[in-house]
Structure formats: structure tokens, C-alpha cells
Amino acid sequence: MMEVKDVGLSLSGRWLFQSLNLSIPSSSFIAITGPSGVGKTSLLRILSSKLSPTEGKITSMLKDGQDISMIFQDLQLANGASTLNNVLSGCLGRHSSFKTLLGFPKKEKETSLEWLRMFGLEKKARQWASTLSRGECQRLAICRSMLSSPTLLLADEPVASLDSDWANRTLHILKDSQKKRGGSVVCSLHDENQVEQFADYVLRLDSTNPDQWRWEKLAPLDA
């Protein structure tokens, strides 16, 4: 799906990571871990082509903006739009601007409502996003990304504002949904229990030694 070859990133005269080599296989859940400021968000931005690495090369078979979707830490919701319309914006890549001015297709609305139901937001479909709690907004941003049906889902701390039950439920949905379509998840996480429970692979970044990152394949918990 994507190959990372000798990638490094330097910001403000400091290397965050160097000589990074890894492969993102299909149907996998990859966790990125490390302390704050180590470069997790920057690496996700590189994988999404929103940031160029200082060195190295990314080889991808995916189309930016079509096959790749990213869940941002700042969520980037339209606060003055309804919850439903925020989700529907996730399918804009599939429809012309003219077509959406006349209204979204019925099938897209049905699928959007199904994602809202899955994340406990169906009763708030007509509310403005600005009226939702932080946790509800985080789940809404996830619904929007999932509607785009990405082959590669990049998620920057997607469960940081959720309680443990919703966090685990959300990670399960992301992993299961992506694997069913042959897609993958690359997700920054802080909770080691979540990493062990959901990740197939983990990339551990080192804040003191930029080239001492570790790539591990994790055994299933029931192995």
C-alpha cells in the first residue's frame, strides 16, 4: 500500500526522526507511539502528503484525497453546519460541486446516518456541530472520515477525548471496518493497553535518538 524509505524530518533545526523505513501493508492497524513532540503528527502529515520530509521518499499506490483520509487533532469541523452535513462532507470527493448544491444522494444520507448511529450521534443529526461536546465532536470527525471510504485512514489521537468505553469501541470499529474493505489504519496512540489490544504493528519513535525508532509486529492477544 505504501513504502517509507529512509525518511527523516527536521523542524526548527532539530531532527524528529531519521532513516525511517517501513511498509504499510493492506488490512492492518498500525500504531505510532512516543512522547509528545516526538513527531507523530508530523509523520501522519507526511503520509497524507500534507508535509514533505526533509529526506527520504514515500512510494504510494494511493491517490491523495481519494484513497487517503485523515482524522485531525483539531477535528476541522464546520461548527455552523449540522451534524449530518458535517458527515456528508466526507463524500464530496465522489460528487461534483453542482450535484451537491442540489442535495446529497439519498444513499449517502442513509450511510451518513448509519455512521452517526454507530457512534451514538443519530439523535443529534440536525444539531449544529457547535452544540456538541468535545467527545461528540471527535466521534463526528471520525464519522466524516469513514464516509469517504478511505483505503488508508490516518488518525491523529482519534480517541483522546473519549472515555475508555467509547475509546475501545471506536478503535474496534475503525479496525474492523478498514479490514473488511482491505484498508488499513495508521493511528497515533498514547495508551499502551490500546496499542496491545488493537495494533498489528507499532512504530515507536524516540525523542532523544531520532534514528533509534523501533518497528514491531505484535502477536494477537489470543495467540
Protein Blocks (a to p, Z undefined) as FASTA:
>chain_A
ZZcehiacdeehiafbghiacdddehiacddeddehilmmmmmmmmnopaccfbdcdddf
bdehklpccddfklopafkbcfklmmmmmmmmmpcfklmmnopafklmmmmmmmmmmnop
mmmmmpcfklpcfklmmmmmmmmmmmnopabdcdehkllmpcfklmmmmmmmmmmmmmmn
opacddddfblklmmmmpmbdcdddfklmklcccdddddfkZZ
